[in-house]
Amino acid sequence: MRDLTPHPGARAMPPSHSPDDSSPPRSTDSNSTSQPLLRLLSYNIQTGTSTTKYRQYLTQGWKQVLPHAQRMENLAHIARLVSDYDIVGLQEVDAGSLRSGFINQTEYIADRARFPFWHHQTNRRMGVLAQHSNGVLSRYQAVEIDDHKLPGAIPGRGALMARFGAEQHSLVVVILHLALGKRSRMRQLAYIREVASDYPHVVIMGDMNCGSDSAEIRFLRRGGRLCEPAHDLYTWPSWRPERNIDHILVSPTLRVQQVRVLKQTFSDHLPIAMEVALPEGVRLAAP
């Protein structure tokens, strides 16, 4: 376990406005709160590649192995988007290979968005061709961070767990990208449920490849004592969203103020954002 990697020269900056987001926030609690608020974002960025039609998965598949100019432009847009948030979970990022121009995309986004802390977890290494990873960006320093290899029929899936605050009042954030097969997803969520069960305040977010009404999400909610405040937040495909496969689930101790999908089409997924009020006693360490 280790701290989130401090990014040299980065510093906190005021949040910027994202004028392209036309999706209104969904409030889940009409009462005001004096508790500290935390802004969360989960985004599968498809290594910075836009997709606007199903057939492009075939006709533009070369973009998953070769560099192209659109990727860097999209990463710059993504950096501007995530700069509004406090903790960001990224899926389908590249840790530095031919297709990304040998750029660690988590580090690049952290640098552009001025996040003081970032960490990447590479789960599938394909040499010079691809370095499939998850990433976390944070404006607060974690006291611990751990990389977990998830079980499954095909190796290469992982979860990144960051713990913030004093131990008895820890906030644990888990970022993951689950398998395509249901049996593997159930094994992976059983593992995550066990890992997170000792903590009172938990956020689990990422691309879970299954909907809110799936047996997998019901299993996670029930056994993990987690809530999903909205069940109709469709994130895939980004050009015509019809499936809610990206999720942010939280412990009941975290009061959700709003949750929404952002209409930002820099990937084949749309990002999902949430604002929560932290419980009394949870104190996050700023740089």
C-alpha positions in Angstrom: 0.0 0.0 0.0 1.2 3.5 -0.7 0.0 7.1 -0.9 -1.4 8.6 -4.0 1.4 9.7 -6.2 2.0 13.5 -5.7 2.2 15.1 -9.1 5.1 17.5 -9.2 4.2 21.1 -9.6 0.4 20.5 -9.6 -1.8 22.5 -7.3 -5.5 22.9 -6.5 -7.3 25.4 -8.7 -10.8 26.8 -8.6 -13.4 24.6 -10.4 -14.1 25.7 -14.0 -17.6 25.8 -15.6 -18.5 23.1 -18.2 -20.9 24.9 -20.5 -21.4 21.9 -22.8 -23.2 20.0 -20.0 -26.9 20.3 -20.8 -28.0 17.6 -18.3 -29.5 19.2 -15.2 -28.4 17.9 -11.9 -30.7 15.5 -10.1 -31.2 16.4 -6.5 -31.9 13.4 -4.1 -32.1 15.5 -1.0 -33.9 18.8 -0.9 -32.6 19.7 2.6 -29.6 21.9 2.8 -26.6 20.5 4.7 -23.7 22.1 6.5 -21.6 18.9 6.1 -18.6 19.0 3.8 -19.4 18.2 0.2 -17.4 15.9 -2.1 -17.7 16.0 -5.9 -17.2 12.6 -7.5 -16.9 11.6 -11.1 -16.5 8.2 -12.9 -15.6 8.0 -16.5 -14.6 5.3 -19.0 -12.6 7.4 -21.4 -11.9 4.7 -24.1 -8.3 5.9 -24.1 -9.4 9.2 -25.4 -11.2 7.9 -28.5 -14.6 9.2 -29.6 -17.1 6.8 -31.1 -20.3 8.0 -32.7 -21.7 4.9 -34.5 -21.6 1.2 -33.8 -19.8 0.4 -37.0 -16.9 2.6 -35.9 -15.9 -0.2 -33.5 -14.9 -2.0 -36.6 -14.0 0.7 -39.1 -12.0 2.7 -36.6 -10.6 -0.2 -34.5 -7.1 0.8 -35.6 -7.4 3.8 -33.2 -7.1 1.3 -30.3 -3.6 0.3 -31.4 -2.2 3.4 -33.2 -1.8 7.1 -32.2 -4.1 9.7 -33.7 -4.5 13.4 -33.3 -8.1 13.2 -32.0 -6.9 11.4 -28.9 -4.9 14.3 -27.6 -7.6 16.7 -28.3 -10.1 14.6 -26.4 -7.8 14.2 -23.5 -7.5 18.0 -23.2 -11.3 18.2 -23.2 -11.5 15.5 -20.6 -9.0 17.3 -18.4 -11.1 20.5 -18.5 -14.2 18.5 -17.6 -12.7 16.6 -14.6 -11.2 19.8 -13.2 -14.6 20.5 -11.6 -14.3 17.5 -9.3 -12.6 16.4 -6.1 -12.1 12.6 -6.8 -12.2 11.2 -10.3 -12.2 7.5 -11.2 -11.0 6.7 -14.8 -11.4 3.5 -16.6 -9.9 2.4 -20.0 -6.8 4.7 -19.7 -3.5 3.8 -21.2 -0.4 3.9 -19.0 2.0 4.7 -21.9 2.2 2.7 -25.2 2.3 3.3 -28.9 -1.4 4.1 -29.2 -1.1 6.9 -26.5 2.1 8.2 -27.9 3.8 6.7 -24.8 1.9 9.1 -22.6 0.6 8.0 -19.2 -2.9 9.3 -19.7 -3.8 9.4 -16.0 -0.7 11.6 -15.4 -1.5 13.7 -18.4 -5.0 14.4 -17.3 -3.9 15.1 -13.7 -1.3 17.6 -15.0 -3.7 19.4 -17.2 -6.5 19.5 -14.6 -4.0 20.4 -11.8 -4.8 17.5 -9.5 -2.1 17.2 -6.8 -2.5 13.5 -6.4 -2.9 10.7 -9.0 -2.3 7.0 -9.3 -2.7 4.4 -12.1 -3.2 0.7 -12.0 -2.2 -1.3 -15.0 -4.1 -4.5 -15.3 -3.3 -5.8 -18.8 0.1 -5.2 -20.2 0.5 -5.7 -24.0 4.0 -4.4 -24.4 4.4 -1.6 -26.8 0.8 -1.9 -28.1 -1.3 -1.2 -25.0 -1.2 -0.7 -21.3 -4.8 -1.1 -20.1 -5.3 0.7 -16.8 -7.6 2.3 -14.2 -6.7 5.7 -12.8 -7.7 7.9 -9.8 -7.2 11.7 -9.5 -7.7 13.4 -6.2 -7.5 16.8 -4.6 -7.0 15.1 -1.3 -4.1 12.9 -0.1 -5.0 9.2 0.5 -3.5 7.6 3.6 -3.5 4.3 1.8 -3.9 3.1 -1.8 -4.0 -0.5 -2.9 -4.2 -2.3 -6.3 -6.4 -5.4 -6.4 -6.3 -7.9 -9.2 -9.9 -9.2 -9.7 -10.8 -12.8 -10.2 -12.2 -13.9 -13.5 -12.1 -16.4 -16.3 -9.8 -14.1 -18.3 -7.1 -12.1 -16.3 -6.7 -8.4 -16.7 -9.4 -6.8 -14.6 -8.5 -4.8 -11.5 -9.9 -2.5 -8.8 -8.1 0.5 -7.3 -8.9 1.2 -3.6 -8.0 4.5 -2.0 -8.6 5.3 1.7 -8.9 8.9 3.0 -9.1 10.2 6.5 -8.5 8.7 10.0 -9.0 5.0 10.3 -12.1 5.1 12.4 -13.7 7.6 10.1 -12.2 6.4 6.8 -13.7 7.2 3.4 -12.9 4.4 1.0 -13.2 4.9 -2.7 -13.0 1.9 -5.0 -12.6 2.3 -8.8 -13.2 -0.7 -11.0 -13.9 -2.0 -14.5 -15.7 -5.3 -14.4 -15.6 -8.2 -16.9 -18.0 -8.8 -19.8 -19.3 -12.1 -18.5 -21.9 -12.4 -15.7 -20.2 -15.2 -13.8 -16.9 -13.3 -13.7 -18.7 -10.1 -12.6 -20.3 -11.9 -9.7 -16.9 -13.3 -8.6 -15.4 -9.9 -8.9 -18.1 -8.1 -6.9 -18.0 -10.8 -4.2 -14.3 -10.1 -3.9 -14.8 -6.3 -3.7 -17.7 -6.7 -1.3 -15.4 -8.6 1.1 -12.5 -6.1 0.7 -14.7 -3.1 1.5 -16.9 -4.6 4.2 -14.7 -3.4 7.1 -15.2 0.3 6.3 -18.1 2.5 7.4 -18.1 5.0 4.5 -17.6 3.5 1.0 -17.9 4.7 -2.6 -17.7 2.1 -5.4 -17.7 3.5 -8.9 -16.8 2.5 -12.4 -17.8 0.7 -15.6 -19.6 -2.4 -14.3 -20.9 -3.7 -17.6 -24.3 -4.5 -16.1 -27.4 -2.5 -15.3 -29.0 -1.4 -12.1 -31.6 -4.1 -12.2 -29.0 -6.9 -12.8 -28.4 -9.7 -10.3 -24.8 -8.4 -9.9 -25.8 -4.9 -8.8 -28.5 -6.3 -6.5 -25.9 -8.6 -5.0 -23.5 -5.7 -4.4 -26.2 -3.4 -2.9 -27.6 -6.1 -0.6 -24.4 -7.6 0.8 -22.3 -4.5 0.6 -24.9 -2.3 2.4 -24.7 0.2 -0.5 -27.2 2.5 -2.2 -27.6 3.6 -5.7 -29.7 6.8 -5.6 -30.9 6.7 -9.3 -31.4 3.7 -11.6 -32.1 5.3 -15.0 -28.8 7.1 -15.7 -27.9 5.8 -19.1 -24.3 6.2 -20.1 -23.7 3.8 -23.1 -23.4 4.2 -26.0 -22.6 7.9 -25.7 -24.2 8.9 -29.0 -27.5 7.2 -28.1 -27.5 6.2 -24.4 -29.7 3.2 -23.7 -27.8 1.2 -21.1 -26.9 2.2 -17.5 -23.7 0.2 -17.1 -21.6 2.9 -15.3 -22.4 3.3 -11.6 -21.6 5.2 -8.4 -22.8 3.4 -5.3 -22.4 4.7 -1.8 -22.8 3.8 1.9 -26.0 5.1 3.5 -23.8 7.3 5.7 -23.0 9.4 2.6 -25.9 11.8 1.9 -26.3 12.2 -1.9 -27.1 15.8 -2.9 -27.2 15.3 -6.6 -26.3 12.7 -9.3 -26.3 13.2 -13.1 -24.9 12.0 -16.4 -22.9 14.6 -18.2 -23.5 14.9 -22.0 -19.8 14.9 -22.9 -19.1 12.6 -25.9 -15.3 12.3 -25.8 -15.6 8.5 -25.4 -18.2 5.7 -26.1 -19.4 6.2 -22.5 -20.8 9.2 -20.8 -19.4 10.3 -17.4 -21.5 10.0 -14.3 -21.2 12.6 -11.5 -22.3 12.7 -7.9 -22.1 15.2 -5.0 -22.2 13.8 -1.5 -22.2 15.2 2.0 -19.5 13.6 4.2 -20.5 12.3 7.6 -19.4 14.0 10.8 -15.8 13.0 11.7 -14.6 12.4 8.1 -11.8 14.8 7.4 -9.9 14.7 4.1 -6.3 15.9 4.0 -5.6 18.6 1.4 -2.0 19.1 0.1 
